[in-house]
Amino acid sequence: AAGARQARPDAACVSIPDRKEALRHALSHARAGDLVLLLGKGHESTIQYAHGSVPWDEAAVAREVLAELGHHN
């Protein structure tokens, strides 16, 4: 996020530290024709927070959030 702000200080940038909440924000704001890219965590089985690491499955979390938003496959 810091790099994005430096490169484009005039652009809107949202920084959400909690990965699941960030996914929820991105997916809930996407509209028909939008592309949401989930980058950087797909290959990892844990996510690091200040209090330690927790299990993480990016694809499963994305499917869960999409289902919560009413999108079904």
N, C-alpha and C positions, 0 to 999 in steps of 0.2 A: 504494500500500500504506500509506503514511503517513497519508493521509486516512481510510482504512478503519479503521486502528488508533485514530485520534483519535475517530472517530464511534462506534465500538463496541470499546472496549478489552477487553471480555470475550469477544469473538468470536475464533474461530480464524482466523488470517491467515498465509498462507505467501507469502514473497517470494523469487522465483527470478529473478535477473538475466538469465540466458540464456533468450531467448524460446523456443527450441525445447524446452529442458528444461522450461520452464514449461508449454508446451502438452502435453508428454508427461505431466507430473504431473497436470494438470487432466483430460486425457482418460483416463488410466489409473485415476483415482479416481472417474470418473463411473459411475453405476449406471443401470439401466433406469429411465426416467422422469426422469432428470436432464437439465438443459439447460446446455450449456457455451457461453458467448458469447465469441467472439474479437473484441475491440474495440481500435481504435486504430491498427492496422498494416495492415489489409487493402488500403488504397489506396496504400500506400507500396511502392516497388520496392527500397529499401535499408533497412538497419537500422544505427543508429549505436552503436558501442561505443567504449570508451576508446582502442583502437588504430586506429580509423577505421571507415569504413562498409563494409558487405558486402552483396552482393545478397540480396534477401529476397522471397519469394512466400508469403504467409501461407497461402493456400489449398493450395498444393502441399505445404508443410511439414505442414499438418494432415492431408492425405490420406496422406502418407508415414508419419506417426506412427500414424494409425489403422490403416494396413496392417500396420505393425510389431506393433501390439497385436492383430492377428488379425481386424480388421473389414474386410470387403471389400464393395464396392458391387455 
